[in-house]
Amino acid sequence: MRMAGSTVPQHRHFDAAMRLFAPELAAAGDHVDLPADEAHHARNVMRLRVGATVELFDGAGRVASGAVTEISRGRVRVAVRCTHGPIARPQPCVELAFAVPRGKRLDMLLEKATELGVVSLQPIVFQRSVAGGERLSPGKRQRWLAHCIAAAKQCRLNFLPDIHAPEPLDDYVASCRCDRKLVGDVAETAQPLAQALAGWLRTETICLLIGPEGDLNPDEWPMVKQGGFVGVRLGHTTLRVETAAIALLAGVTAICDGMAV
C-alpha cells in the first residue's frame, strides 16, 4: 500500500492488467519478446492469453503499452503500442553498499531497497562477512535481479537498481566518488542521520555503507573514516544488516522529500 506523501516516483503508467519487464524495449520495433523468466511467469503463473493488454517497462525509465500477440512454449510476444520515455532518474541518487546477509533476509533487502528507489546495489566483502562470497555468478545475479523486478512490478516503478559484483571493502572505499558517504555506526560518537545530512543538496549523490552484524573490524574503521565516510546511527538499538539498510534508505528518502526542489 502506498502511503500519503510517498516519494516513490509517480511517472506515467498505462492502464493495463499486468506489468511486464522487457529489457529490450528500447531496441524493440513493433514487437518485443519477453525474457525467458518473464515469459514463464506471464504464461504459467499469470495465465495470460493472446489479446491481453499489458504494460511493459525496461527498468531504465521507458514504459509502453501493448497487447500479447503470441504465447508458445518458448515465446511470449507483445505488440508495442504507445511508448513513453526514457525519463531522467528521480533524485536522490543513493547507492547502497552492504554486507550480504543470508537467505530470505537478503531477499528482503533487495526488494525493499528497490522499492525505496536505490540507484545501485554494491555487495561488500568485509573481514567478518558471513555470506555473499567474492564473486556474483550469473545465476545468483539473475536471482537478485528477479527480486528487484518483482518489487518494481508490484510498486509500479520504472527503474531498477544496477547490481554490481562484490568488492573488498578497501577497494570500494578507495573508488567511491559519492558526494556524501555515510556508514551505519552504533558508537555513541555517531551522528544522527538528520545531522549528518545537514546542508545536503538533493542533487548530490550519496552512499550508504552497511557493515556486517559482527561490525567492522577495528582496522577497518580507520580506513572507512579516512575514506570520508561519516558514522551515523538510527536510534539506540543494534540493527541487523537488512534492517539498517532499509531504515537508512527510508530516512534519506524522507529527508529528501522534505527539501525544496
C-alpha positions, -999 to +999 in steps of 0.1 A: +000+000+000+014+034-009+014+059+019+003+095+015+033+117+008+054+089-005+084+098-026+080+068-049+082+084-083+048+089-099+058+086-136+034+079-164+018+045-164-007+029-189-040+014-179-030-023-181-040-055-164-003-065-158+032-051-158+059-070-175+097-065-176+110-060-211+147-050-210+150-048-248+121-023-251+145+005-263+156-016-293+122-031-300+103-023-332+066-032-334+070-063-313+091-074-283+098-108-269+098-112-232+129-127-215+126-163-206+118-159-168+093-132-175+077-152-203+074-182-180+058-161-153+033-145-177+024-178-194+024-203-165+017-182-134-004-153-145-021-174-173-020-145-198-039-151-231-034-137-266-050-103-268-044-094-232-034-057-226-002-052-207+023-025-197+060-030-204+089-014-186+126-017-192+140-007-158+157+023-173+128+048-174+110+037-205+074+023-205+050+011-232+015-003-236+010-034-257-011-064-264+000-101-263+001-115-298+018-149-293+021-174-265+040-206-271+063-229-251+094-208-260+080-173-265+056-146-253+055-118-278+039-084-273+028-059-299+041-025-288+017+004-290+023+037-272+058+042-258+068+069-232+103+079-221+130+074-212+128+098-184+155+111-161+161+090-129+145+107-099+165+121-071+180+114-046+207+093-062+215+068-035+240+039-037+237+011-012+269-008-003+263-036+021+275-068+038+254-096+022+230-112+047+219-148+045+188-163+028+155-145+029+170-116+047+189-108+015+157-112-005+140-086+017+169-062+014+169-064-024+131-059-026+128-031-001+159-012-015+143-014-049+110+000-035+129+029-019+145+038-053+181+029-047+203+035-078+228+007-073+234-023-051+270-029-042+279-061-021+309-055+000+333-082+014+342-073+050+366-093+072+335-105+092+313-112+062+292-144+066+277-147+031+280-135-004+315-146-013+339-127-036+320-132-068+285-129-081+277-158-105+254-152-134+228-174-118+230-156-085+229-122-102+197-133-120+181-143-088+190-110-072+176-092-103+144-112-101+137-099-066+143-063-078+120-068-108+092-082-087+094-052-063+094-028-093+064-045-108+044-045-076+052-009-068+049+003-104+084+017-105+101+024-138+137+020-127+158-010-115+190-007-095+223-016-110+237-048-094+275-048-091+300-075-085+312-078-049+342-056-039+366-059-010+360-030+015+393-013+008+388-013-029+353+002-026+364+029-001+392+039-024+369+041-055+337+056-041+330+090-056+297+099-040+293+134-027+281+122+007+293+090+023+276+075+054+283+043+073+260+027+098+276+030+133+263+021+168+290+041+186+280+069+209+300+093+188+280+085+156+258+113+143+220+112+140+211+109+103+195+144+101+226+160+114+249+141+090+227+153+061+226+189+072+232+212+042+228+182+018+216+191-016+192+166-031+212+168-064+242+153-045+249+116-047+250+097-015+264+063-005+251+043+025+276+017+037+262-011+059+287-034+077+282-070+089+264-078+121+297-085+138+305-049+130+336-037+111+369-049+124+390-024+144+414-020+115+385-014+090+370+016+109+401+039+104+402+030+067+365+038+063+367+071+082+398+082+063+379+075+031+354+102+040+326+081+055+307+096+084+293+073+111+255+076+115+231+059+139+194+052+139+180+050+174+195+032+204+193-004+192+217-025+171+201-034+138+206-063+115+220-057+081+188-056+061+170-035+088+198-010+089+198-007+051+161-002+049+160+022+078+188+044+064+173+044+029+139+053+043+154+081+064+173+096+035+142+094+013+121+111+039+147+139+045+150+144+007+112+146+004+111+175+028+136+196+008+126+222-017+133+213-053 
